[in-house]
Every structure is written in structure tokens, then in C-alpha cells.
């Protein structure tokens, strides 16, 4: 990919740091995770209405 391709594309360029893989199996905020899971059990996920395109 050259610079001209980057300028003409509308997609953002995202580079992910491989050092962040260290955090994959760790819970960083256990109290917030517990609260979020409790809220999801009580309320659930919101319903998403899909509009039909014509």
C-alpha cells in the first residue's frame, strides 16, 4: 500500500500494539465487570430496530 492508496481510502488505519496481549486473560476492573454483568442480567440488551431500505 502506498501513500496515494491511503489518501483515497475512507477507512482509518489502526495499528494494534502486540504488547497489549499481556492483558487478554486479566480482569482489570472486577467491581465494574460484576456491576455490568448484574445490570445485563436484570435489564438485558436493548432491542435494535432494523429499518428496511427501499
C-alpha positions as CSV (number, residue, x, y, z in Angstrom):
1,X,0.0,0.0,0.0
2,X,1.4,3.4,-0.9
3,X,0.5,6.9,0.2
4,X,-1.9,7.5,-2.7
5,X,-3.9,4.5,-1.7
6,X,-4.1,5.7,1.9
7,X,-5.3,9.2,0.9
8,X,-8.1,7.9,-1.3
9,X,-9.4,5.3,1.1
10,X,-12.0,6.3,3.7
11,X,-11.1,3.7,6.2
12,X,-8.9,4.6,9.3
13,X,-5.5,3.0,9.7
14,X,-5.3,1.3,13.0
15,X,-2.1,-0.3,14.4
16,X,-2.6,-2.6,17.4
17,X,0.3,-2.9,19.8
18,X,1.2,-6.6,20.4
19,X,2.3,-5.8,23.9
20,X,-1.3,-5.4,24.9
21,X,-1.9,-9.1,24.5
22,X,-0.5,-9.3,28.1
23,X,-3.9,-8.1,29.3
24,X,-6.1,-10.7,27.4
25,X,-6.7,-13.0,30.3
26,X,-6.8,-10.5,33.1
27,X,-9.8,-8.7,34.6
28,X,-8.7,-5.1,35.2
29,X,-11.8,-3.8,36.8
30,X,-13.6,-6.6,38.7
31,X,-16.1,-4.5,40.5
32,X,-17.2,-2.7,37.4
33,X,-17.4,-6.0,35.5
34,X,-19.5,-7.5,38.2
35,X,-21.9,-4.5,38.2
36,X,-22.2,-4.6,34.4
37,X,-23.0,-8.3,34.4
38,X,-25.6,-7.8,37.1
39,X,-27.2,-5.0,35.0
40,X,-27.3,-7.1,31.9
41,X,-29.0,-9.9,33.8
42,X,-31.7,-7.6,35.1
43,X,-32.3,-5.4,32.1
44,X,-30.8,-7.2,29.1
45,X,-29.5,-5.8,25.8
46,X,-31.5,-3.1,24.0
47,X,-33.7,-4.1,21.1
48,X,-32.4,-2.8,17.8
49,X,-34.9,-1.9,15.1
50,X,-33.7,-2.6,11.6
51,X,-35.0,-0.2,9.0
52,X,-35.7,-1.7,5.6
53,X,-34.0,0.0,2.7
54,X,-36.0,0.7,-0.4
